[in-house]
Amino acid sequence: MIRWLNLALLIAYPVAWFAPLLRAGLLPLFGLSEISVISGLQSLWGTDIFLALLVTVFALFAPMLKTLGLALVQFHLLDRRALPAINLLGKFAMADIFLVALYITLSKGIGVGRIETAWGLYLFTACILTSILLGALESKKPDASPEIPDLETDRS
């Protein structure tokens, strides 16, 4: 069940990337009425390439790599010893939720326009938190890899 929920994230993440995260009446950085991860990244690439690169890594690559890595472990195509590194990717993926929250807080604090969160923010947050939970559950599982017999001691 856990492995199929993890694979469902491979579909849920792209949906969340294009879903509206927030609606803004006026926002100097974006100038859009609805902002998604993808539209926000498009705007960032035109204004701040370094920040756009960071957000691209944390919002797109880290969650997908973590999900794919966890799937490889779950289907016994990657050694379980890779789980700490895979779970670290999940922690980096959470950084983009912080960035969105920071944008909302800053824009509300400055009093620039009206900001409303949209359903995509909740979907994206749910994807990230589900991924972290699945990684933690997988880490708690006992090592179920088959024992490889030692050929040296089996020769009697």
DOMI-604736 format. One record per atom (N, C-alpha, C): x, y, z. Coordinates in nm, 3 decimals. Layout:
<bases>
[base [X, Y, Z]]
...
</bases>
This chain:
<bases>
[base [0.082, -0.120, 0.000]]
[base [0.000, 0.000, 0.000]]
[base [0.087, 0.127, 0.000]]
[base [0.192, 0.124, 0.083]]
[base [0.279, 0.241, 0.094]]
[base [0.348, 0.268, -0.040]]
[base [0.392, 0.163, -0.106]]
[base [0.464, 0.183, -0.232]]
[base [0.373, 0.241, -0.340]]
[base [0.244, 0.206, -0.340]]
[base [0.151, 0.259, -0.441]]
[base [0.116, 0.404, -0.410]]
[base [0.106, 0.437, -0.283]]
[base [0.082, 0.576, -0.244]]
[base [0.201, 0.662, -0.285]]
[base [0.320, 0.607, -0.268]]
[base [0.441, 0.677, -0.310]]
[base [0.440, 0.700, -0.461]]
[base [0.403, 0.598, -0.538]]
[base [0.397, 0.613, -0.684]]
[base [0.290, 0.714, -0.726]]
[base [0.182, 0.724, -0.649]]
[base [0.078, 0.823, -0.679]]
[base [0.133, 0.965, -0.670]]
[base [0.236, 0.983, -0.588]]
[base [0.298, 1.116, -0.579]]
[base [0.363, 1.158, -0.711]]
[base [0.403, 1.061, -0.792]]
[base [0.461, 1.095, -0.922]]
[base [0.360, 1.164, -1.013]]
[base [0.232, 1.142, -0.986]]
[base [0.125, 1.210, -1.061]]
[base [0.082, 1.337, -0.987]]
[base [0.074, 1.328, -0.854]]
[base [0.025, 1.440, -0.774]]
[base [0.119, 1.561, -0.778]]
[base [0.250, 1.536, -0.780]]
[base [0.344, 1.649, -0.783]]
[base [0.325, 1.739, -0.905]]
[base [0.325, 1.685, -1.027]]
[base [0.304, 1.774, -1.142]]
[base [0.170, 1.849, -1.138]]
[base [0.066, 1.783, -1.089]]
[base [-0.063, 1.853, -1.074]]
[base [-0.046, 1.971, -0.979]]
[base [0.023, 1.947, -0.868]]
[base [0.044, 2.052, -0.768]]
[base [0.130, 2.166, -0.822]]
[base [0.224, 2.134, -0.911]]
[base [0.310, 2.238, -0.967]]
[base [0.232, 2.336, -1.054]]
[base [0.129, 2.288, -1.121]]
[base [0.051, 2.375, -1.209]]
[base [-0.073, 2.432, -1.142]]
[base [-0.109, 2.379, -1.026]]
[base [-0.227, 2.427, -0.953]]
[base [-0.198, 2.565, -0.891]]
[base [-0.300, 2.649, -0.878]]
[base [-0.276, 2.781, -0.818]]
[base [-0.241, 2.768, -0.670]]
[base [-0.126, 2.826, -0.633]]
[base [-0.085, 2.827, -0.493]]
[base [-0.151, 2.942, -0.417]]
[base [-0.159, 3.055, -0.485]]
[base [-0.220, 3.172, -0.424]]
[base [-0.273, 3.264, -0.532]]
[base [-0.362, 3.350, -0.489]]
[base [-0.417, 3.453, -0.578]]
[base [-0.373, 3.588, -0.523]]
[base [-0.320, 3.670, -0.612]]
[base [-0.269, 3.800, -0.569]]
[base [-0.332, 3.910, -0.652]]
[base [-0.378, 4.013, -0.581]]
[base [-0.432, 4.129, -0.651]]
[base [-0.321, 4.210, -0.713]]
[base [-0.212, 4.225, -0.641]]
[base [-0.096, 4.300, -0.690]]
[base [0.024, 4.248, -0.614]]
[base [0.122, 4.201, -0.686]]
[base [0.244, 4.150, -0.625]]
[base [0.360, 4.189, -0.714]]
[base [0.452, 4.273, -0.667]]
[base [0.556, 4.327, -0.755]]
[base [0.643, 4.221, -0.821]]
[base [0.672, 4.113, -0.751]]
[base [0.762, 4.013, -0.806]]
[base [0.697, 3.935, -0.920]]
[base [0.568, 3.905, -0.907]]
[base [0.502, 3.819, -1.005]]
[base [0.411, 3.894, -1.101]]
[base [0.330, 3.985, -1.051]]
[base [0.237, 4.058, -1.136]]
[base [0.130, 3.970, -1.196]]
[base [0.091, 3.860, -1.129]]
[base [-0.008, 3.765, -1.180]]
[base [-0.126, 3.758, -1.085]]
[base [-0.241, 3.716, -1.137]]
[base [-0.356, 3.700, -1.048]]
[base [-0.354, 3.565, -0.978]]
[base [-0.310, 3.461, -1.046]]
[base [-0.293, 3.330, -0.983]]
[base [-0.149, 3.287, -1.003]]
[base [-0.090, 3.239, -0.894]]
[base [0.050, 3.199, -0.898]]
[base [0.059, 3.052, -0.866]]
[base [0.121, 2.979, -0.957]]
[base [0.149, 2.837, -0.934]]
[base [0.300, 2.823, -0.917]]
[base [0.346, 2.705, -0.886]]
[base [0.490, 2.682, -0.877]]
[base [0.554, 2.713, -1.012]]
[base [0.494, 2.665, -1.118]]
[base [0.551, 2.685, -1.252]]
[base [0.547, 2.831, -1.295]]
[base [0.435, 2.899, -1.275]]
[base [0.428, 3.041, -1.315]]
[base [0.520, 3.126, -1.229]]
[base [0.532, 3.090, -1.102]]
[base [0.625, 3.161, -1.015]]
[base [0.769, 3.142, -1.060]]
[base [0.802, 3.020, -1.099]]
[base [0.936, 2.994, -1.150]]
[base [0.963, 3.070, -1.280]]
[base [0.864, 3.077, -1.366]]
[base [0.881, 3.152, -1.491]]
[base [0.911, 3.299, -1.462]]
[base [0.841, 3.356, -1.366]]
[base [0.866, 3.495, -1.329]]
[base [1.002, 3.512, -1.265]]
[base [1.040, 3.417, -1.181]]
[base [1.170, 3.426, -1.115]]
[base [1.285, 3.417, -1.214]]
[base [1.270, 3.333, -1.318]]
[base [1.378, 3.320, -1.416]]
[base [1.405, 3.453, -1.486]]
[base [1.304, 3.538, -1.495]]
[base [1.323, 3.669, -1.557]]
[base [1.381, 3.773, -1.463]]
[base [1.369, 3.752, -1.332]]
[base [1.413, 3.854, -1.237]]
[base [1.533, 3.812, -1.153]]
[base [1.537, 3.687, -1.109]]
[base [1.645, 3.642, -1.019]]
[base [1.679, 3.497, -1.053]]
[base [1.777, 3.480, -1.137]]
[base [1.811, 3.347, -1.187]]
[base [1.860, 3.255, -1.075]]
[base [1.939, 3.307, -0.981]]
[base [1.990, 3.224, -0.872]]
[base [1.876, 3.171, -0.785]]
[base [1.784, 3.258, -0.747]]
[base [1.668, 3.216, -0.667]]
[base [1.581, 3.118, -0.747]]
[base [1.566, 3.144, -0.876]]
[base [1.487, 3.054, -0.961]]
[base [1.551, 2.915, -0.966]]
[base [1.681, 2.910, -0.974]]
[base [1.752, 2.782, -0.976]]
[base [1.733, 2.707, -0.844]]
[base [1.744, 2.779, -0.732]]
[base [1.723, 2.717, -0.601]]
[base [1.582, 2.663, -0.587]]
[base [1.483, 2.743, -0.623]]
[base [1.344, 2.700, -0.610]]
[base [1.316, 2.584, -0.705]]
[base [1.373, 2.586, -0.824]]
[base [1.356, 2.474, -0.918]]
[base [1.409, 2.345, -0.858]]
[base [1.526, 2.352, -0.798]]
[base [1.585, 2.232, -0.736]]
[base [1.497, 2.184, -0.621]]
[base [1.457, 2.277, -0.532]]
[base [1.381, 2.237, -0.413]]
[base [1.236, 2.203, -0.443]]
[base [1.176, 2.269, -0.540]]
[base [1.033, 2.247, -0.567]]
[base [1.007, 2.137, -0.669]]
[base [1.097, 2.117, -0.763]]
[base [1.073, 2.019, -0.868]]
[base [1.162, 1.896, -0.855]]
[base [1.292, 1.918, -0.851]]
[base [1.384, 1.804, -0.855]]
[base [1.390, 1.725, -0.725]]
[base [1.403, 1.793, -0.612]]
[base [1.417, 1.721, -0.484]]
[base [1.297, 1.631, -0.454]]
[base [1.173, 1.680, -0.466]]
[base [1.061, 1.590, -0.437]]
[base [1.052, 1.470, -0.532]]
[base [1.077, 1.494, -0.661]]
[base [1.068, 1.384, -0.757]]
[base [1.180, 1.283, -0.737]]
[base [1.301, 1.332, -0.712]]
[base [1.412, 1.240, -0.688]]
[base [1.389, 1.159, -0.562]]
[base [1.334, 1.223, -0.459]]
[base [1.305, 1.151, -0.336]]
[base [1.199, 1.044, -0.361]]
[base [1.095, 1.078, -0.432]]
[base [0.987, 0.984, -0.462]]
[base [1.039, 0.867, -0.546]]
[base [1.118, 0.897, -0.647]]
[base [1.174, 0.791, -0.731]]
[base [1.271, 0.704, -0.652]]
[base [1.355, 0.765, -0.570]]
[base [1.449, 0.688, -0.488]]
[base [1.376, 0.596, -0.391]]
[base [1.271, 0.648, -0.328]]
[base [1.193, 0.567, -0.235]]
[base [1.125, 0.451, -0.308]]
[base [1.076, 0.477, -0.428]]
[base [1.014, 0.370, -0.507]]
[base [1.117, 0.262, -0.541]]
[base [1.238, 0.303, -0.576]]
[base [1.342, 0.205, -0.606]]
[base [1.373, 0.118, -0.485]]
[base [1.375, 0.178, -0.366]]
[base [1.397, 0.101, -0.244]]
[base [1.279, 0.008, -0.219]]
[base [1.158, 0.058, -0.235]]
[base [1.039, -0.022, -0.207]]
[base [1.025, -0.141, -0.301]]
[base [1.070, -0.126, -0.423]]
[base [1.064, -0.236, -0.520]]
[base [1.195, -0.315, -0.526]]
[base [1.280, -0.295, -0.426]]
[base [1.406, -0.369, -0.408]]
[base [1.501, -0.352, -0.526]]
[base [1.501, -0.233, -0.586]]
[base [1.595, -0.203, -0.694]]
[base [1.710, -0.115, -0.646]]
[base [1.701, -0.070, -0.521]]
[base [1.805, 0.013, -0.459]]
[base [1.820, -0.033, -0.315]]
[base [1.941, -0.038, -0.267]]
[base [1.969, -0.085, -0.131]]
[base [1.906, 0.009, -0.028]]
[base [1.856, -0.049, 0.080]]
[base [1.793, 0.029, 0.188]]
[base [1.890, 0.125, 0.256]]
[base [2.018, 0.103, 0.239]]
[base [2.116, 0.194, 0.300]]
[base [2.109, 0.333, 0.238]]
[base [2.042, 0.347, 0.126]]
[base [2.026, 0.477, 0.062]]
[base [1.913, 0.560, 0.125]]
[base [1.833, 0.500, 0.214]]
[base [1.719, 0.570, 0.274]]
[base [1.754, 0.701, 0.344]]
[base [1.863, 0.709, 0.423]]
[base [1.894, 0.838, 0.486]]
[base [1.915, 0.950, 0.384]]
[base [1.984, 0.922, 0.275]]
[base [2.005, 1.023, 0.172]]
[base [1.873, 1.058, 0.102]]
[base [1.790, 0.958, 0.079]]
[base [1.660, 0.982, 0.015]]
[base [1.572, 1.068, 0.105]]
[base [1.571, 1.039, 0.233]]
[base [1.490, 1.118, 0.326]]
[base [1.544, 1.260, 0.342]]
[base [1.674, 1.278, 0.325]]
[base [1.732, 1.412, 0.328]]
[base [1.677, 1.495, 0.212]]
[base [1.658, 1.433, 0.097]]
[base [1.598, 1.504, -0.017]]
[base [1.458, 1.555, 0.018]]
[base [1.384, 1.477, 0.095]]
[base [1.250, 1.519, 0.137]]
[base [1.254, 1.643, 0.225]]
[base [1.356, 1.652, 0.307]]
[base [1.370, 1.771, 0.393]]
[base [1.402, 1.895, 0.308]]
[base [1.485, 1.878, 0.206]]
[base [1.514, 1.989, 0.116]]
[base [1.388, 2.030, 0.040]]
[base [1.304, 1.935, 0.005]]
[base [1.181, 1.965, -0.069]]
[base [1.087, 2.051, 0.014]]
[base [1.093, 2.040, 0.144]]
[base [1.006, 2.120, 0.230]]
[base [1.045, 2.267, 0.229]]
[base [1.165, 2.298, 0.183]]
[base [1.212, 2.436, 0.183]]
[base [1.126, 2.526, 0.094]]
[base [1.069, 2.472, -0.014]]
[base [0.989, 2.555, -0.103]]
[base [0.856, 2.595, -0.038]]
[base [0.802, 2.513, 0.052]]
[base [0.683, 2.553, 0.126]]
[base [0.716, 2.675, 0.211]]
[base [0.836, 2.673, 0.268]]
[base [0.881, 2.788, 0.346]]
[base [0.888, 2.913, 0.258]]
[base [0.939, 2.898, 0.136]]
[base [0.949, 3.013, 0.045]]
[base [0.812, 3.072, 0.012]]
[base [0.715, 2.986, -0.016]]
[base [0.580, 3.035, -0.045]]
[base [0.523, 3.107, 0.077]]
[base [0.541, 3.048, 0.195]]
[base [0.492, 3.112, 0.317]]
[base [0.562, 3.246, 0.338]]
[base [0.690, 3.253, 0.307]]
[base [0.764, 3.378, 0.320]]
[base [0.709, 3.485, 0.225]]
[base [0.681, 3.446, 0.099]]
[base [0.623, 3.542, 0.003]]
[base [0.490, 3.595, 0.054]]
[base [0.406, 3.506, 0.104]]
[base [0.274, 3.548, 0.155]]
[base [0.291, 3.642, 0.273]]
[base [0.377, 3.606, 0.366]]
[base [0.398, 3.688, 0.485]]
[base [0.455, 3.824, 0.449]]
[base [0.555, 3.826, 0.361]]
[base [0.614, 3.953, 0.321]]
[base [0.514, 4.043, 0.250]]
[base [0.438, 3.985, 0.159]]
[base [0.345, 4.068, 0.083]]
[base [0.231, 4.118, 0.172]]
[base [0.187, 4.038, 0.268]]
[base [0.084, 4.085, 0.360]]
[base [0.141, 4.189, 0.457]]
[base [0.266, 4.169, 0.499]]
[base [0.328, 4.262, 0.593]]
[base [0.355, 4.398, 0.531]]
[base [0.385, 4.399, 0.403]]
[base [0.411, 4.525, 0.333]]
[base [0.279, 4.595, 0.301]]
[base [0.173, 4.518, 0.297]]
[base [0.042, 4.575, 0.264]]
[base [0.025, 4.596, 0.114]]
[base [0.089, 4.514, 0.035]]
[base [0.082, 4.526, -0.110]]
[base [-0.026, 4.432, -0.161]]
[base [-0.139, 4.487, -0.198]]
[base [-0.244, 4.408, -0.258]]
[base [-0.310, 4.311, -0.162]]
[base [-0.381, 4.218, -0.221]]
[base [-0.455, 4.117, -0.145]]
[base [-0.404, 3.979, -0.183]]
[base [-0.374, 3.899, -0.082]]
[base [-0.321, 3.765, -0.104]]
[base [-0.417, 3.664, -0.043]]
[base [-0.454, 3.564, -0.123]]
[base [-0.537, 3.454, -0.075]]
[base [-0.470, 3.324, -0.114]]
[base [-0.465, 3.230, -0.021]]
[base [-0.409, 3.099, -0.057]]
[base [-0.512, 3.024, -0.141]]
[base [-0.462, 2.939, -0.229]]
[base [-0.548, 2.861, -0.317]]
[base [-0.526, 2.712, -0.290]]
[base [-0.608, 2.630, -0.352]]
[base [-0.607, 2.486, -0.326]]
[base [-0.475, 2.419, -0.361]]
[base [-0.402, 2.473, -0.456]]
[base [-0.275, 2.413, -0.496]]
[base [-0.171, 2.417, -0.385]]
[base [-0.177, 2.520, -0.300]]
[base [-0.084, 2.526, -0.187]]
[base [-0.108, 2.411, -0.092]]
[base [-0.234, 2.379, -0.069]]
[base [-0.267, 2.267, 0.020]]
[base [-0.230, 2.133, -0.045]]
[base [-0.252, 2.121, -0.175]]
[base [-0.215, 1.998, -0.245]]
[base [-0.064, 1.979, -0.243]]
[base [0.009, 2.085, -0.272]]
[base [0.154, 2.077, -0.275]]
[base [0.209, 2.045, -0.136]]
[base [0.154, 2.108, -0.034]]
[base [0.195, 2.080, 0.104]]
[base [0.163, 1.936, 0.140]]
[base [0.047, 1.888, 0.100]]
[base [0.008, 1.749, 0.128]]
[base [0.104, 1.651, 0.060]]
[base [0.144, 1.681, -0.064]]
[base [0.239, 1.595, -0.135]]
[base [0.371, 1.587, -0.059]]
[base [0.423, 1.701, -0.018]]
[base [0.551, 1.705, 0.052]]
[base [0.541, 1.631, 0.185]]
[base [0.436, 1.659, 0.263]]
[base [0.420, 1.594, 0.393]]
[base [0.396, 1.443, 0.379]]
[base [0.320, 1.403, 0.277]]
[base [0.299, 1.260, 0.251]]
[base [0.430, 1.193, 0.217]]
[base [0.511, 1.259, 0.137]]
[base [0.640, 1.203, 0.101]]
[base [0.729, 1.187, 0.223]]
[base [0.730, 1.285, 0.312]]
[base [0.809, 1.275, 0.435]]
[base [0.758, 1.161, 0.521]]
[base [0.626, 1.149, 0.534]]
[base [0.567, 1.041, 0.615]]
[base [0.601, 0.904, 0.555]]
[base [0.588, 0.890, 0.424]]
[base [0.619, 0.762, 0.360]]
[base [0.767, 0.726, 0.377]]
[base [0.853, 0.826, 0.369]]
[base [0.995, 0.801, 0.391]]
[base [1.023, 0.755, 0.533]]
[base [0.955, 0.817, 0.629]]
[base [0.973, 0.777, 0.769]]
[base [0.920, 0.636, 0.793]]
[base [0.805, 0.604, 0.735]]
[base [0.749, 0.469, 0.749]]
[base [0.839, 0.364, 0.687]]
[base [0.895, 0.396, 0.572]]
[base [0.984, 0.302, 0.505]]
[base [1.112, 0.282, 0.586]]
[base [1.160, 0.388, 0.650]]
[base [1.282, 0.378, 0.731]]
[base [1.261, 0.291, 0.854]]
[base [1.138, 0.286, 0.906]]
[base [1.109, 0.207, 1.025]]
[base [1.088, 0.060, 0.995]]
[base [1.067, 0.026, 0.869]]
[base [1.048, -0.114, 0.832]]
[base [1.176, -0.192, 0.858]]
[base [1.162, -0.316, 0.903]]
[base [1.283, -0.397, 0.917]]
[base [1.341, -0.429, 0.780]]
[base [1.470, -0.450, 0.777]]
[base [1.536, -0.482, 0.651]]
[base [1.485, -0.617, 0.601]]
[base [1.412, -0.615, 0.492]]
[base [1.349, -0.736, 0.439]]
[base [1.428, -0.795, 0.322]]
[base [1.550, -0.748, 0.305]]
[base [1.628, -0.799, 0.193]]
[base [1.667, -0.944, 0.221]]
[base [1.666, -1.028, 0.119]]
[base [1.699, -1.169, 0.139]]
[base [1.845, -1.185, 0.180]]
[base [1.867, -1.281, 0.264]]
[base [2.002, -1.310, 0.309]]
[base [2.082, -1.369, 0.193]]
[base [2.198, -1.319, 0.173]]
[base [2.286, -1.372, 0.071]]
[base [2.382, -1.467, 0.142]]
[base [2.380, -1.593, 0.106]]
[base [2.466, -1.688, 0.176]]
[base [2.613, -1.658, 0.151]]
[base [2.691, -1.677, 0.253]]
[base [2.835, -1.659, 0.242]]
[base [2.893, -1.785, 0.180]]
[base [2.945, -1.774, 0.061]]
[base [2.996, -1.889, -0.013]]
[base [3.119, -1.950, 0.053]]
[base [3.196, -1.869, 0.121]]
[base [3.317, -1.919, 0.185]]
[base [3.286, -2.016, 0.298]]
[base [3.183, -1.986, 0.379]]
[base [3.152, -2.072, 0.493]]
[base [3.061, -2.187, 0.456]]
[base [2.993, -2.180, 0.340]]
[base [2.901, -2.287, 0.301]]
[base [2.975, -2.407, 0.239]]
[base [3.099, -2.389, 0.207]]
[base [3.177, -2.499, 0.147]]
[base [3.232, -2.587, 0.258]]
[base [3.170, -2.696, 0.284]]
[base [3.216, -2.784, 0.391]]
[base [3.266, -2.915, 0.335]]
</bases>
